[in-house]
Amino acid sequence: MNHTRRGFLKASGGIMAASAVAATSGIVRAQAQGPKALGMVTEHTLPNLPYPYDALEPYIDAKTVELHHDKHHAAYVKGLNAAEAALAAARAADDLAMVQHWSRQASFHGAGHFLHSLLWPTMAPSGKGGGGEPSGLLAERIGRDFGSLKAFKDQFSASAKAVEGSGWCLLTYRPADDRLVVLQAENHQKLSPWNVVPILPIDVWEHAYYLKYQNKRDEYIAAWWNVVNWEQVAKDLDIARKV
């Protein structure tokens, strides 16, 4: 990722900002074609994992991490690039009959890319940054907004378990009232408000846990707390509060 994480969160403004994903290799201007110039086209790229595939063992197995990153996340990057290229070509050709289709594709794949890019750094090997408890301002805000760390974890876990079908549970910062709130997202982009900045996501699509936990989502969620990188979450809260 060639942008800072600060730029990543600032650009997002919320989990629906599919076209503002910061994990890109650069922006190229295509040649003019048709009645209009093609305009700017972003080439989004898959960010590197910040740890080896087996770093989250035994809580998240190496094969799941490999497939999750190299196949599933990569597919969202590919889909986002294809959707944005198709939209650019349609604009240039004044052929916007498929604009709704490609806009939906850009939203789905862009939100998937955004959330996965946020996910990887907010996990770390247990005992080497992952697990334990938050400290400092993050701990204070969790206590203030949820009553206690246990109350927060109970609500977050229940919310993650209750996501209908495929989706995410997210700890977010809401600038309007300076609060931390827990939200759900179906798929990557549905049920997503505009006025929050995500700082801690858990992916509850089955591809995130099925090889090890089968359909036991609750066991996966309980294990996941052992790899939460609270230091990174605290940094992202600090960034979000300054946006």
C-alpha positions, 0 to 999 in steps of 0.5 A: 500500500503506497498511501498512509493508513491515515490517508486510507481512513480519511479517504474512506469517511466510512465503510461505503467509500468503495471508490476511495480505497487507498490500497492502490499502485497509482493512477493512470490516465487512459487515452481518449476514445469515443466522443469523450476522454476516458478520464482517470482510471485507478489500478487497485492492487492487493496489499501484502500481508503484514505477517506469514500465513501461519502467524495467526495459528492456532486461532486462524489456520494458515490455509485459511489465511492464504486462501482468504488473502490470495484468492478472495481478497484478490478477487475483490481487487480484480472485480473493482478494477474491472468495474471501474474500467467498464464505467470509464469505458461506458462514459467515454462511449456515451453508452451508460445502459449498464451503469447501474450494473457496474456501479453495483459491482464497484460498490460490492468489490470496492467495499470488499477490498476496503474492508479486507485492507483494513482487516489484515493489520488489525490482526497480529500473532497472539502474544506478539501484538495480538490478543490481550486488552486495549489500553490508553484512550481506546480502553477509556472510550470502550469503557465510556461508550459500552460500560466495560470491555466485557460488555463491548466484547459481548455485544460485538461477539453477539452482533458478529454471530447474528450477521445474516448470511455473509458479512462483517461486524465492525467497531466504528467511530462516529464523529457526529457525537464522538462515540464508538458504535458496533455495526453490522454489514451484510455482504460488504456494503449493505446496511452501511451508514455514511457517517462512521469510520471503521477501526476494527472489523471481523469478517464473518463470511464463511471463507474466513473460518470454514476450513477450521471451524466449519459452521461454528461461527461462534467458536471462530469469533471467540478465537479471533479475540486472541489475534486482535491487534489493539495497538493498531486499533488504537492508532486507527481511532486516533486517525479517525478522531482527527479526520 
